[in-house]
Amino acid sequence: MRYEENPTENLPQGYEKAERKDTMIQYHEADLMPCPFCGSDAARLHEVSLDDENSIFAVRCPVCGAETRRVNTGFHILPEQREVTRQEAAEMVVSAWNTRI
């Protein structure tokens, strides 16, 4: 799906915009595994827009409150010495959510 606020950059395939409240954008993600704590399928990818260039991404379960670490596109630096893109940030938190030990 096309990301409306920045039409030149797409989020990973399978994301659907669910709702927007102020600066928070919530996406449904078909590929998210159930919550590892409560088993709910209600987990969603969230983006909080800080400004035109920086956003924070996390996956959160609304049932029990479990949440991945947050990835900030303006502050997380990759080994290549560049900032994380929106797509990379989304993929990082989805991967973290889906990782089971």
C-alpha positions in Angstrom: 0.0 0.0 0.0 1.2 3.5 -0.7 2.2 5.6 2.3 0.0 8.7 2.0 2.2 11.2 3.7 5.3 10.3 1.6 4.0 8.7 -1.7 7.5 8.0 -2.9 8.3 5.6 -0.1 6.2 2.4 0.3 5.9 0.3 3.4 6.4 -3.4 3.1 3.8 -5.3 1.2 0.8 -6.4 3.3 0.4 -3.2 5.3 -3.0 -1.5 5.4 -3.7 1.8 7.0 -6.1 1.3 9.9 -6.5 4.7 11.6 -4.7 7.9 12.4 -5.0 9.8 15.6 -3.0 13.1 15.7 0.6 11.9 15.0 0.1 8.1 15.4 -0.5 6.0 12.3 -1.6 2.4 12.9 -1.2 -0.3 10.3 -2.7 -3.8 10.1 -0.1 -6.3 9.2 -1.2 -9.7 7.9 2.2 -11.3 8.6 2.4 -10.5 12.3 2.4 -13.6 14.6 0.0 -13.7 17.6 1.2 -12.0 20.7 3.8 -14.2 22.5 2.3 -13.3 25.9 -1.5 -13.4 25.5 -2.0 -15.1 22.1 -4.1 -12.3 20.7 -4.1 -11.7 16.9 -4.8 -7.9 17.5 -1.1 -6.7 17.3 -0.5 -3.8 15.0 2.4 -1.9 13.6 2.4 1.7 14.9 4.1 4.7 13.5 4.4 8.0 15.5 5.4 10.9 13.3 7.8 13.2 15.1 8.2 15.7 12.2 8.5 15.6 8.4 11.6 13.4 8.5 11.5 11.4 11.7 9.1 8.6 12.9 9.1 6.0 15.6 8.0 2.5 14.8 6.9 -0.3 17.1 4.6 -3.3 17.1 2.1 -3.4 20.0 -0.5 -5.7 21.3 -3.6 -3.7 22.5 -4.9 -6.6 24.6 -2.0 -7.0 27.0 0.3 -4.1 26.1 3.3 -6.1 25.0 5.5 -4.0 22.7 8.7 -4.4 20.7 11.6 -2.0 21.1 11.0 1.3 19.3 13.0 2.2 16.2 13.4 5.9 15.4 14.2 6.7 11.8 16.2 9.8 12.7 18.4 8.3 15.4 19.1 4.6 14.6 22.3 4.4 12.6 23.1 1.3 10.5 26.6 -0.1 10.2 26.8 1.7 6.9 26.7 5.0 8.8 23.3 6.0 7.4 19.9 6.5 9.0 17.2 3.9 9.0 14.4 4.4 6.4 10.7 4.1 7.2 10.5 0.8 5.4 13.6 -0.6 7.2 12.3 0.6 10.6 9.0 -1.1 10.0 10.7 -4.3 8.9 13.0 -4.3 11.9 10.1 -4.1 14.5 8.0 -6.7 12.6 11.0 -9.0 12.5 11.5 -8.5 16.3 7.8 -9.2 17.0 7.9 -12.4 15.0 11.1 -13.7 16.6 10.4 -16.5 19.1 13.1 -18.1 21.2 
